[in-house]
Amino acid sequence: MSNPVLKAEEVTVNRGGTSILDSVSISVDSDTSMLVRGPSGSGKTTLFNTLGLLSTPTSGRIYIQGADASELSERKRASIRRDTIGFVFQDFQLIPDLTAWDNAALPQDHTGSRNEDWLAELFDVLNITELREKYPATLSGGEKQRVAIARALANYPPVILADEPTGQLDPQTAEQVLDLLFEVQAETDTALVLISHDRGLSSRFAETVLLRDGKVTDDMDDIDYSLTEWTNQYGLCRNIASGMGTTWVAYSRYYCGHSGISHWISLAIDNC
């Protein structure tokens, strides 16, 4: 087993007197894929931001390639983010007035030089070569996310952090994006950490970390949805089902991401 490329040690985050993360510890090896899963409000996004050095924990330590990054200056943290972590966001976060090529090259531009051969290889692997001169507004959701993945890998980062990267995509495109993430992870020996609420993804990852109420739990049965969460999922299913015709089942099952959601799907159909 390789040494951890990313490690959280007893990380606690408090905001406004509320505990968001409570003594969370995880270790990510350089050759692994890890899913961090939990319902809304479990602390997933806060953990994403903390692991990615986008925010600082109240207590605990974050180690990047064995080095303690917990108390570095923002300038040094930004340098580590640029060189060590590739980010993939749910909402893509592409710059509207840059082409797909220039968006993907941004991490390289911040280092002062471009490796266009590597960018061309990434665009080829991700099947977006023909999109290099197009702007984000002209791209589909799946195309935007592929460009975002190219950007995440531009500087050969040892770890990719992905926050609900398929959350805005249709089921078929989502599967394609996940396949591409695993493909590039295997080809580049990059660790992959993906944040999601979708329990159906667990089988695809080497490791799964279960998060509930800001704490890591070992009990799969403990990760279930509260009444509020079920209500939110019902509303989502109802919105998806409305007007979808014969395709509502696939969309609802994908976006609701829970085996027990069939009851809410039925309610959605009854009320549409």
C-alpha positions in Angstrom: 0.0 0.0 0.0 1.3 3.5 -0.9 1.7 6.4 1.5 -1.3 8.7 2.0 -1.4 11.6 -0.5 -4.2 13.3 1.5 -5.0 12.8 5.2 -7.4 14.4 7.6 -6.6 13.9 11.3 -9.3 14.5 13.9 -10.7 17.4 11.9 -13.4 19.5 13.6 -15.2 22.4 12.1 -17.5 24.7 14.1 -19.5 27.5 12.5 -21.6 29.9 14.6 -21.6 27.6 17.5 -22.7 24.6 15.4 -20.6 21.6 14.9 -20.3 20.8 11.1 -17.5 18.2 11.4 -16.7 16.3 14.5 -13.2 14.7 14.8 -13.2 13.4 11.2 -10.2 11.3 10.2 -9.6 9.8 6.7 -6.6 8.7 4.8 -6.4 8.6 1.0 -3.6 6.5 -0.7 -2.1 7.7 -3.9 -3.5 4.7 -5.9 -7.0 4.6 -4.6 -10.5 5.8 -5.3 -12.7 6.9 -2.3 -16.3 7.8 -2.1 -17.4 10.1 0.7 -21.2 9.6 1.1 -23.9 10.9 3.2 -27.3 12.7 3.2 -27.7 16.5 2.9 -26.4 18.3 6.0 -23.9 15.5 6.9 -20.9 17.8 6.4 -19.8 16.5 3.0 -19.2 19.9 1.3 -17.5 21.2 4.4 -15.2 18.2 4.3 -14.5 18.8 0.6 -13.6 22.4 1.3 -11.4 21.4 4.2 -9.6 18.6 2.4 -9.0 21.0 -0.6 -7.5 23.7 1.6 -10.4 26.0 0.6 -11.2 26.5 4.3 -9.4 25.9 7.6 -10.7 23.5 10.3 -11.4 24.7 13.8 -9.1 22.0 15.0 -7.3 19.0 13.6 -4.7 18.6 10.9 -4.7 18.3 7.1 -1.7 16.6 5.5 -0.9 16.8 1.8 1.7 14.3 0.6 2.9 13.9 4.2 3.3 17.6 4.9 1.1 19.4 7.4 -0.9 22.1 5.6 -3.1 23.0 8.4 -1.6 26.4 9.4 0.0 27.6 6.2 -0.5 31.1 4.8 -3.2 31.5 2.2 -0.5 32.1 -0.4 1.1 28.8 0.3 -2.2 27.0 0.5 -3.1 28.4 -2.9 0.2 27.1 -4.3 -0.5 23.6 -2.9 -4.0 23.7 -4.4 -2.6 24.6 -7.8 0.1 21.9 -7.8 -1.4 19.1 -5.8 -5.2 19.1 -6.0 -7.4 18.9 -9.1 -10.9 20.2 -8.4 -14.1 19.1 -10.1 -17.3 20.9 -9.1 -20.9 20.2 -9.5 -21.5 23.5 -11.3 -18.4 23.2 -13.4 -17.0 26.7 -12.5 -15.7 27.4 -16.0 -14.9 31.0 -16.9 -17.4 32.2 -19.5 -15.2 34.4 -21.6 -12.4 31.7 -22.0 -12.5 28.9 -24.5 -12.6 25.3 -23.4 -8.9 25.1 -24.1 -8.0 28.2 -22.1 -10.2 27.1 -19.2 -8.4 23.7 -19.0 -5.0 25.5 -19.2 -5.7 27.8 -16.3 -3.8 25.8 -13.7 -0.8 25.7 -16.0 -1.0 29.4 -16.7 -0.7 30.0 -13.0 2.6 28.2 -13.0 3.9 30.4 -15.8 4.1 27.8 -18.6 1.8 25.5 -20.6 2.3 21.9 -21.5 0.1 21.9 -24.6 1.1 18.3 -25.5 -0.4 17.1 -22.1 -3.5 19.3 -22.6 -4.0 17.8 -26.1 -3.6 14.3 -24.6 -6.3 15.1 -22.0 -8.7 16.5 -24.6 -8.2 13.4 -26.7 -8.8 11.0 -23.8 -11.9 13.0 -22.8 -13.1 13.1 -26.4 -13.4 16.9 -26.5 -10.7 17.8 -29.0 -13.3 19.4 -31.3 -14.4 21.7 -28.4 -11.2 23.4 -27.7 -12.2 26.8 -29.3 -15.7 26.7 -28.0 -17.0 28.8 -25.1 -18.8 27.4 -22.1 -22.2 28.9 -23.1 -22.2 26.7 -26.2 -21.4 23.5 -24.4 -23.7 20.9 -22.9 -23.4 19.9 -19.2 -21.5 16.8 -20.0 -19.1 18.7 -22.2 -18.5 21.3 -19.5 -17.7 18.7 -17.0 -15.2 17.0 -19.3 -13.5 20.4 -19.8 -13.5 20.7 -16.0 -11.9 17.3 -15.6 -9.2 18.3 -18.1 -8.6 21.4 -16.0 -8.4 19.4 -12.9 -5.6 17.2 -14.4 -3.7 20.0 -16.1 -0.9 20.1 -13.6 -0.6 16.3 -13.0 -2.1 16.5 -9.5 -1.7 13.5 -7.2 -5.3 13.8 -6.1 -8.6 14.8 -7.6 -11.4 16.1 -5.4 -14.8 16.0 -7.0 -17.9 17.4 -5.3 -21.1 15.9 -6.8 -19.6 16.0 -10.3 -22.6 14.4 -11.9 -25.3 16.3 -10.0 -26.4 18.4 -12.9 -26.1 15.8 -15.6 -28.7 13.4 -17.1 -28.1 9.7 -16.2 -26.4 8.7 -19.4 -24.0 11.6 -19.3 -23.4 11.1 -15.6 -22.3 7.5 -16.3 -20.0 8.6 -19.1 -18.4 11.3 -16.8 -17.9 8.7 -14.0 -16.3 6.3 -16.5 -14.0 9.0 -17.7 -13.0 10.0 -14.1 -12.1 6.4 -13.4 -10.3 6.0 -16.7 -8.1 9.1 -16.2 -7.5 8.1 -12.5 -6.2 4.7 -13.6 -4.1 6.1 -16.4 -2.5 8.9 -14.3 -2.2 7.1 -11.0 -4.1 9.9 -9.4 -6.1 9.4 -6.3 -9.8 10.1 -6.7 -12.0 11.4 -3.8 -15.6 11.9 -4.8 -18.3 13.5 -2.6 -21.9 12.3 -3.2 -25.2 11.5 -1.6 -25.7 8.6 -4.0 -25.4 5.2 -2.2 -25.5 3.5 -5.6 -22.0 4.6 -6.4 -20.3 2.7 -3.5 -19.6 -0.4 -5.5 -17.5 1.5 -8.0 -15.0 2.8 -5.4 -12.2 1.0 -3.7 -13.2 2.7 -0.4 -16.3 4.4 1.0 -16.4 6.8 3.9 -19.9 7.2 5.4 -20.6 10.6 6.9 -23.6 11.4 9.2 -24.1 14.5 11.3 -20.5 15.5 10.8 -19.1 12.2 11.9 -17.6 9.2 10.2 -19.7 6.0 10.8 -18.9 2.4 10.1 -22.5 1.4 10.1 -24.1 1.3 6.6 -27.5 1.1 8.1 -26.8 4.3 9.9 -26.7 6.2 6.6 -30.4 6.7 6.0 -32.5 9.7 5.2 -34.3 11.8 7.8 -37.9 12.9 7.2 -36.6 16.3 5.9 -34.3 14.6 3.5 -37.0 12.3 2.2 -39.3 15.3 1.8 -36.6 17.1 -0.2 -36.1 14.0 -2.4 -39.8 13.7 -2.9 -40.0 17.2 -4.2 -37.1 16.6 -6.5 -38.7 13.4 -7.8 -41.9 15.2 -8.4 -40.2 18.0 -10.3 -38.3 15.5 -12.4 -41.3 13.3 -13.1 -43.5 16.2 -14.2 -43.6 16.3 -17.9 -41.0 13.5 -18.4 -43.4 11.0 -19.9 -42.1 7.5 -20.2 -38.6 8.5 -19.2 -39.5 9.6 -15.6 -38.5 6.3 -14.0 -34.9 6.4 -15.1 -34.5 10.0 -14.2 -36.2 9.7 -10.8 -34.3 6.6 -9.8 -31.0 8.2 -10.8 -31.5 11.6 -9.1 -33.1 10.3 -6.0 -30.4 7.7 -5.5 -32.0 5.6 -2.8 -33.6 2.2 -3.0 -36.4 3.2 -0.7 -37.4 6.1 -2.9 -40.0 4.0 -4.9 -42.7 5.2 -2.5 -41.9 8.8 -3.2 -41.7 8.1 -7.0 -45.2 6.8 -6.8 -46.3 9.9 -4.9 -44.6 12.0 -7.5 -46.5 10.4 -10.3 -49.8 10.5 -8.4 -49.4 14.2 -7.9 -48.1 15.3 -11.4 
